[in-house]
Amino acid sequence: MLLTLLATTLAAALAAQLLIQERNRIAQIEPATRPVLVALCALAQCELGPLKQIESIVIDSSSFANLRAENYRLEFSLRNTATLDVAMPSIELSLTDAQDQTLVRRVIRPDEFGAPTPALPTDSSWSGALTLNVKLAKNMERIAGYRLLAFYP
């Protein structure tokens, strides 16, 4: 009887751990579970938010152009390839020299590039633009290229 009680307790703990770990996915797939997950998160001190699934985010297109002197314009388009809404990612911008060595690296959060919602809806695209002021040190070469990377911090 003691082993049965221990096995039941361990199974319940494993189920609770799974619910906490996969809370965002479960809430997205089955919205009726949201109140239970919110209550569980209150106990576990976690937050319920959009699903983070970076493999579903694709940077469709991008451009980086010099406007004048130290001002540049970054434009990019993000697409969600998942069958669920996913969280809007942050963007890492790396500016490179002629030898493809990184000169400057900057992380741009969704609120900085003007994302209208915290989640990117299923099978949708979103385009953003941002004007940046980039001051290079005197000993640095000029900017020859750039790289963009979508990620979740």
C-alpha positions in Angstrom: 0.0 0.0 0.0 2.9 2.4 0.8 4.4 1.7 -2.7 1.1 2.4 -4.3 0.8 5.7 -2.5 4.4 6.6 -3.4 3.8 5.7 -7.0 0.6 7.8 -7.2 2.3 10.8 -5.6 5.3 10.6 -8.0 2.9 10.2 -11.0 1.0 13.3 -9.8 4.2 15.3 -9.4 5.4 14.2 -12.8 2.0 15.3 -14.3 2.3 18.7 -12.6 5.8 19.1 -13.8 4.7 18.3 -17.4 1.7 20.8 -17.1 4.0 23.5 -15.9 6.7 22.8 -18.6 4.2 22.7 -21.5 1.7 25.2 -20.1 1.8 27.6 -23.1 1.4 24.8 -25.6 -1.5 23.2 -23.7 -3.3 26.6 -23.3 -2.9 27.2 -27.0 -4.2 23.8 -28.1 -7.0 23.6 -25.5 -8.1 27.0 -24.3 -10.6 25.5 -21.8 -7.6 24.5 -19.7 -6.4 28.1 -19.3 -8.1 28.8 -15.8 -6.5 25.6 -14.4 -3.1 26.5 -15.8 -3.3 30.1 -14.5 -4.1 28.7 -11.0 -1.2 26.2 -11.3 1.1 29.0 -12.4 0.1 31.1 -9.4 1.3 28.2 -7.2 4.4 27.5 -9.2 5.3 31.2 -9.7 5.3 31.0 -13.5 3.6 32.9 -16.2 1.3 31.8 -19.0 2.1 33.4 -22.3 2.4 32.8 -26.0 4.1 29.6 -27.2 7.8 30.0 -27.8 8.7 27.8 -30.9 11.6 29.5 -32.6 11.9 26.8 -35.3 8.5 28.1 -36.6 9.8 31.7 -37.1 11.3 32.5 -40.5 12.9 35.8 -41.5 11.4 36.0 -45.0 13.2 39.2 -46.2 15.4 41.9 -44.8 17.3 45.0 -45.9 19.8 47.3 -44.1 20.5 50.6 -45.8 22.5 53.7 -44.9 20.2 56.8 -44.8 22.9 59.4 -44.0 26.0 59.5 -41.9 25.4 57.3 -38.9 21.7 56.6 -39.5 20.6 53.3 -41.0 17.2 51.7 -41.8 16.6 48.1 -41.0 13.5 46.4 -42.6 12.6 42.8 -42.1 9.6 40.4 -42.5 8.8 37.6 -40.0 6.6 34.6 -40.9 5.0 32.0 -38.6 5.1 28.6 -40.2 3.5 26.8 -37.3 -0.1 25.7 -36.9 -0.4 27.6 -33.7 0.3 31.2 -32.7 3.8 31.7 -31.5 5.5 34.4 -29.4 7.1 37.3 -31.2 10.9 36.8 -31.1 13.7 39.3 -30.4 16.0 40.0 -33.3 19.8 40.0 -33.1 21.4 42.4 -35.6 25.1 41.9 -36.3 26.9 44.4 -38.5 30.0 43.0 -40.3 33.1 44.4 -42.1 34.4 43.3 -45.5 36.0 40.1 -43.9 32.6 39.2 -42.4 33.9 40.0 -38.9 31.4 41.3 -36.5 31.8 45.0 -35.8 28.6 45.7 -33.7 25.9 43.4 -32.3 22.6 44.6 -31.0 19.5 42.8 -29.7 16.2 44.4 -30.7 13.2 43.4 -28.6 9.7 43.2 -30.1 8.6 46.4 -28.3 11.5 48.2 -29.9 10.7 47.2 -33.4 7.0 47.9 -33.0 5.4 44.5 -32.8 1.7 45.1 -32.4 1.0 41.9 -30.4 3.1 39.6 -28.2 2.2 36.7 -30.6 2.5 36.1 -34.3 -0.7 34.4 -35.5 -0.8 31.1 -37.3 0.4 31.2 -41.0 0.9 34.9 -40.9 3.6 37.4 -41.7 4.6 40.7 -40.1 6.9 43.3 -41.4 8.8 45.9 -39.4 11.1 48.8 -39.9 13.5 50.5 -37.6 15.9 53.5 -37.9 19.1 53.0 -36.0 22.0 55.3 -35.2 25.3 53.4 -35.4 28.5 55.0 -34.3 31.6 53.0 -35.0 34.9 53.6 -33.2 37.6 55.4 -35.3 39.7 52.3 -35.7 36.8 50.1 -37.0 36.3 49.4 -40.6 33.1 50.5 -42.4 30.0 48.4 -42.4 30.0 46.0 -45.3 27.2 43.6 -44.4 24.7 42.4 -41.7 23.1 39.3 -40.3 19.8 38.8 -38.6 18.9 36.1 -36.1 15.5 35.6 -34.5 15.6 34.2 -30.9 13.9 34.1 -27.6 15.9 35.6 -24.7 
